[in-house]
Structures are given as C-alpha cells and as structure tokens.
Amino acid sequence: MSVAELKKRHVAAMETVDALRERVKQKRQLLLDTDVKSYAKSQGTTPISFGSTDLVCCRTLLGHTGKVYSLDWTPERNRIVSVALDGRLIVWNALTSQKTHAIKLNCPWMRACAFAPNGQSVACGGLDSACSIFNLTSQVDKDGNIPIARVLTGHKGYVFSCQYVPDQETRLITGSGDHTCVLWDVTTGQRISVFGGELPSGHTADVLSVSINSSNSNMFVSGSCDATARLWDTRKASRAVQTFHGHGGDVNSVKFFPDGQRFGTGSDDGTCRKAFFAGYSNGDCYVWDTLVAEVVLNLGTLQNSHEGRISCLGLAADGSALCTGSWDKNLKIWAFGGHRKVI
C-alpha cells in the first residue's frame, strides 16, 4: 500500500471518529433535560441553594508549613485529617479549628491520608512507597509523637491515594506510582490482592486516586496517568470490571457518588465528568450542577477564598460542610446555609 493510500485511509478514519464524537455530543445534549433544582422539586424535596451567600468560609485551619495535598473527614464530621509537604500529619477539630494531633512523619513528601471508619486510626502514604498507620489512642513517646502502629510495604512506587474500606477498620486500598492498587490487611500488614501491574486490563501508568463504593464495598474505581478510570471488584482481582476512556490527560481524581450508582472524575485535561465540587490550579473551586453540566458557584470568587491551587477537597458525611486544601498551606471549611450555626 502506497503512502498516499495510507494518508487517504487515515483521513477517512479521522472523519469517522469526528462524526462519532459529534453523535455522542448530541446524545449527551438530549440527556441534559433538567437541572438539580427542577429534579429536586419533582421528587418533592427542597433543592440546596448555591447563591454567593449560601456557601461561606466559616473556618480556616492554619498550621501546615507546606503545600497541603490530601484531607479526609471522619464519618461523624467533627474531625479532619490532612497531610502536606511539611512532613506533618495533622488531625483537626472541625468545630473549633484546633489541632488534636500533629504527628511528625519519617517522610516529608506525603500525598495521601485517610481516617479509619471508626475514627480511631489514620493512614498516610507518599514518596516513601509505603502506607503508615497511626492509632490516635496510643500514648505519645518522649518527643510527643504517636508511634507508627503498622507500615504497609510492598509498592514499588509512591503511594498517591489510600482509603479504608467502609465499615472495615482492618481493610485499606492504596493506589501507587507502580501502576497498581492493593487491598491490605491492616492488622497483619499483608497484601490481600493486587490490582493491575502485569495484568492486561490494569493501568499502564501511575495510579493517582481510588474511591470505594460505600453502597457495595467490594467495588472501587481508580484513576491514572494513563488517562483512564477503571472499575474493580475486590473479589476478582484478575482483571478490571470495566475501563473508562474519554479524558485527554491524567485522571487525578475519582469519587463515587453517595448512591453508589455513579462516580465522577477530574483530569489534567481541565474537565470533570459527573462532579459536584471541583478544585482547580488557579485557586477556583467550582460547584457543578451535574444534570446540565453548568457551574452554579465558584468558591474562588468568595470572601476568604484560597490563594493557591486547590489540591484536595472533601465533603462531610452528612453533606453539611465542604473542606478544601490548597498549596497556600491552608485548609478551609465551607458551610451550607442552614448548617452554618452547626459548624
């Protein structure tokens, strides 16, 4: 086959791809037939308002001296754990802004942290390629630090994400720069299952984020630098259940919706797919109406907003407050209208 014929076929193939993309775009537009406000009313519930005065910054958590990279809430929503590039893990009282624990870590380059479901333990991981477990009820040592309860080792790359399995304090999932996710037994420190790696359906680049389905804890989703999100079943580690393509850059954030029927993704290509809240490198934090794909509020334009990249965010379990972490070294708690006095 000549070069001219190859070029002709390439052009025809690209035209076919463009036509398919346009058809998909049109199909998506047909689905954007209602917004969150209208849908809530049709279900007999009161929609949440997102005007400029309906979501306010009610707390700024000061204490980190480096870029904040990860945070997590306890299920009872009164405490937050965070890690930053200052070698500290801090546990905060979200109601008073006070620190309850400030743990000096062996590795200063931390990228992930998580609360255990019972709120008694925390996990963190980073460029040491390990995930360290701390029991917050342990006695402090002579230097005032809590000793490490367990170190989960086995990854061959940095740990970028970790999450405890809901209602199981002894199970935790990590995502790593070695292209794999691992399900751990926290009690023994042993790997239960490895997802990816040499498997043909596994990620082909660093795993940046994991999220476990709270409605079915056997299922979790992972996001990767290979521009895909992959759905896994912990009972079948041999292959991914499904691979989701579409992003044009690293998928650096994945999160299941509370109902467990959908998940959202965020990417370096500047787009989100099915996201309620999304943080951006310019300090903006958008609140999205996911039914019509429109921004209803930008926290970056409000008073006391961040002055740097939004690197992490998390919603309290009852939906009453949002916490954001930033490269400006601070965390901020944002309260919703009827819940401001509670926070």
C-alpha positions in Angstrom: 0.0 0.0 0.0 1.4 3.4 -1.0 1.9 6.3 1.3 -0.9 8.2 -0.5 -3.4 5.4 0.1 -2.4 5.3 3.8 -2.9 9.0 4.1 -6.3 8.7 2.4 -7.4 6.0 4.8 -6.1 8.0 7.8 -8.2 11.0 6.7 -11.3 8.8 6.3 -10.8 7.2 9.7 -10.4 10.6 11.4 -13.6 11.8 9.7 -15.4 8.8 11.0 -14.1 9.4 14.5 -15.1 13.1 14.4 -18.6 12.1 13.2 -19.0 9.6 16.1 -17.8 12.3 18.6 -20.5 14.6 17.3 -23.1 12.0 17.6 -22.1 11.3 21.2 -22.2 15.0 21.9 -25.7 15.3 20.5 -26.8 12.3 22.5 -25.4 13.9 25.7 -27.2 17.1 25.0 -30.5 15.3 24.8 -29.9 14.0 28.3 -29.4 17.5 29.7 -33.2 17.9 30.1 -33.4 19.1 33.7 -31.3 20.8 36.4 -30.8 19.8 40.0 -33.3 22.3 41.3 -36.1 21.1 39.0 -35.3 17.5 39.6 -35.4 18.0 43.4 -38.8 19.7 43.2 -40.2 16.8 41.0 -39.1 14.4 43.8 -40.9 16.5 46.5 -37.6 17.6 48.1 -36.1 21.1 48.7 -33.1 21.9 46.5 -30.0 23.3 48.0 -29.3 26.9 47.1 -25.9 27.9 45.9 -26.0 31.7 45.7 -23.0 33.8 46.7 -24.3 34.0 50.3 -25.4 30.4 50.6 -22.0 28.8 51.0 -19.5 30.7 53.2 -16.0 30.1 54.5 -16.5 29.7 58.2 -13.1 28.2 59.3 -9.5 28.5 58.1 -7.3 25.8 59.5 -3.8 27.2 60.0 -0.8 25.0 60.9 0.8 23.4 57.9 4.0 25.0 56.6 4.0 23.2 53.2 1.6 22.6 50.4 -1.5 20.7 51.5 -2.0 17.6 49.4 -4.7 15.4 51.0 -7.5 15.5 53.6 -10.3 13.3 54.9 -13.3 13.7 57.2 -14.3 11.3 60.0 -17.8 9.8 59.5 -19.2 11.9 62.4 -17.9 15.0 60.5 -16.3 16.6 63.6 -12.6 15.9 62.7 -10.4 16.3 59.6 -7.0 14.7 58.9 -4.6 16.4 56.5 -1.0 15.9 55.2 1.3 18.4 53.5 4.8 18.7 52.1 6.0 19.7 55.6 6.3 16.2 56.9 3.3 16.6 59.2 0.0 14.8 59.6 -2.5 16.9 61.5 -5.8 16.0 62.9 -8.2 18.9 63.3 -11.3 19.6 65.4 -13.5 20.9 62.6 -15.8 22.7 65.1 -13.1 24.7 66.8 -10.2 24.8 64.3 -7.9 23.4 66.9 -5.3 20.6 66.3 -5.9 17.4 68.3 -2.8 15.7 66.9 0.3 16.9 65.0 2.4 13.9 64.0 5.9 14.3 62.7 6.4 11.8 59.8 9.5 9.9 58.7 8.9 11.1 55.1 8.2 14.7 54.4 6.7 14.0 51.0 3.2 12.9 51.9 0.5 12.7 49.2 -2.4 10.8 50.8 -4.3 10.3 54.1 -7.4 8.7 55.3 -9.5 8.1 58.5 -10.5 4.7 59.6 -14.3 4.2 59.7 -14.2 4.2 63.5 -12.2 7.4 63.6 -9.6 5.9 65.9 -6.8 5.4 63.3 -5.4 7.3 60.3 -3.3 6.2 57.3 -0.9 8.2 55.2 1.3 7.5 52.2 3.8 9.3 50.0 7.1 9.1 48.2 8.4 6.5 50.7 6.3 4.0 48.7 4.7 2.8 52.0 1.4 3.5 53.9 1.8 4.2 57.6 -0.9 3.5 60.1 -1.3 5.5 63.3 -3.6 4.7 66.3 -4.8 8.0 67.6 -5.5 6.5 71.0 -1.9 5.4 71.5 0.3 7.0 74.1 2.8 9.6 72.8 6.5 9.0 73.0 9.1 11.1 74.8 9.1 13.6 71.9 5.4 14.0 71.9 4.8 11.9 68.8 2.4 8.9 68.3 4.4 5.8 67.3 3.7 4.1 64.0 1.3 1.2 64.6 1.9 -0.5 61.2 3.7 0.1 58.0 2.3 -1.4 54.8 5.2 -2.1 52.4 5.2 -3.7 49.0 4.5 -1.0 46.5 7.4 -0.2 44.1 6.3 3.4 43.6 5.0 6.2 45.6 1.6 5.9 47.3 -0.7 8.6 45.9 -4.0 7.5 47.3 -5.4 5.5 50.2 -8.9 4.8 51.6 -10.2 2.5 54.3 -12.9 0.0 53.2 -16.2 1.4 54.7 -17.1 -0.3 58.0 -13.9 -2.4 57.9 -11.1 -0.9 60.0 -8.8 -3.8 59.0 -9.0 -3.3 55.2 -7.5 -0.5 53.2 -6.9 0.2 49.5 -3.9 2.1 48.1 -3.1 3.4 44.6 0.6 3.8 43.6 3.1 5.0 41.1 3.9 1.4 40.3 0.6 1.2 38.3 -1.2 -1.0 40.8 -3.8 -0.8 43.5 -3.5 -3.0 46.6 -6.1 -4.3 49.1 -4.3 -4.6 52.5 -5.0 -6.4 55.8 -4.1 -3.6 58.1 -3.8 -5.9 61.1 -1.2 -8.1 59.6 0.3 -5.7 57.1 -0.1 -8.2 54.4 -1.4 -7.7 50.8 -4.7 -9.4 50.2 -5.0 -8.6 46.5 -3.1 -6.7 43.8 -5.0 -5.0 41.0 -3.2 -4.2 37.8 0.5 -4.4 37.3 1.2 -7.2 34.8 -2.5 -7.8 34.2 -3.6 -7.0 30.7 -6.6 -5.0 32.0 -4.5 -3.0 34.5 -3.4 0.6 34.4 -0.4 1.4 32.3 0.8 4.4 34.3 0.8 5.8 37.9 -2.5 5.4 39.8 -3.4 8.8 41.3 -6.7 8.2 43.0 -9.0 5.5 44.3 -12.6 5.6 45.6 -14.5 2.8 47.2 -18.3 2.3 46.6 -19.9 2.9 50.0 -23.0 1.0 48.9 -21.0 -2.0 47.7 -17.6 -2.1 49.3 -16.4 -4.9 47.0 -16.3 -2.3 44.2 -13.8 0.5 43.8 -12.7 2.8 41.0 -9.2 4.1 40.2 -7.8 7.0 38.2 -4.5 7.0 36.4 -1.9 8.9 34.4 -2.9 6.6 31.5 -6.0 8.9 31.1 -8.4 6.2 32.2 -10.6 5.3 35.1 -11.0 1.6 35.9 -13.7 -0.2 37.9 -12.5 -3.1 40.1 -14.2 -5.9 42.1 -12.1 -6.9 45.1 -13.4 -10.5 44.7 -11.9 -10.7 41.2 -8.5 -9.1 41.2 -7.5 -10.8 37.9 -8.9 -8.1 35.7 -10.7 -4.8 35.8 -14.5 -5.0 35.5 -14.6 -2.0 33.1 -12.2 0.6 31.7 -13.5 4.2 31.1 -11.8 6.2 28.3 -12.5 9.8 27.3 -10.2 12.1 29.2 -7.3 13.7 27.3 -4.9 13.8 30.3 -4.1 12.3 33.7 -7.2 11.3 35.7 -6.1 12.6 39.0 -9.3 12.3 41.0 -12.1 9.8 41.1 -15.0 9.7 43.5 -18.2 7.6 43.9 -21.5 9.3 44.4 -23.2 8.5 47.7 -25.8 6.3 46.0 -23.0 4.1 44.6 -24.6 4.2 41.1 -22.2 6.7 39.6 -18.7 8.2 40.0 -17.1 11.4 39.0 -13.6 12.0 37.5 -11.3 15.0 37.3 -8.5 15.3 34.9 -5.4 17.4 33.9 -7.3 18.0 30.6 -9.3 20.6 32.5 -12.5 18.7 32.5 -14.7 16.9 35.1 -17.2 14.2 34.4 -20.1 13.9 36.8 -18.5 16.1 39.6 -20.3 18.1 42.3 -17.3 20.0 43.5 -14.0 20.5 41.6 -10.8 22.3 42.6 -8.5 24.0 40.0 -4.9 25.1 39.8 -5.8 28.8 39.8 -7.5 28.6 43.2 -11.0 28.3 41.9 -13.4 25.7 43.3 -16.5 25.1 41.2 -19.9 23.8 42.3 -21.4 22.0 39.4 -25.0 21.2 38.5 -24.2 17.7 37.2 -27.5 17.3 35.3 -26.9 20.2 33.0 -23.1 20.5 33.2 -23.2 24.1 34.4 -21.2 25.9 37.1 -23.6 27.3 39.7 -21.0 28.8 42.1 -17.2 29.5 42.2 -15.8 29.5 45.7 -12.7 31.2 44.4 -14.7 34.4 44.0 -16.0 34.4 47.5 -14.5 36.2 50.6 -11.6 34.4 52.3 -11.0 32.0 49.4 -7.7 30.2 48.8 -4.7 32.0 47.3 -3.2 28.9 45.5 -4.1 25.7 43.7 -6.9 23.7 45.2 -5.1 20.3 45.7 -7.8 18.4 47.6 -11.3 18.6 48.9 -13.8 16.6 50.8 -17.5 16.7 51.8 -18.6 15.9 55.3 -20.6 12.7 55.5 -23.9 14.4 56.1 -23.3 17.0 53.4 -23.3 19.9 55.7 -19.8 21.2 55.0 -17.0 21.1 52.5 -13.3 21.3 53.3 -10.7 22.4 50.8 -6.9 22.1 50.9 -4.5 24.2 49.0 -0.9 24.9 48.0 -1.3 28.1 50.1 -0.7 25.8 53.1 -4.2 26.2 54.5 -7.4 24.3 54.7 -10.8 26.0 54.7 -14.2 24.8 55.8 -17.2 26.0 53.8 -20.7 25.8 55.4 -24.1 25.5 53.7 -26.9 27.8 54.5 -29.0 26.0 57.2 -25.9 24.4 58.7 -23.8 27.5 59.4 -24.7 27.6 63.0 -23.9 23.9 63.5 -20.4 24.4 62.1 
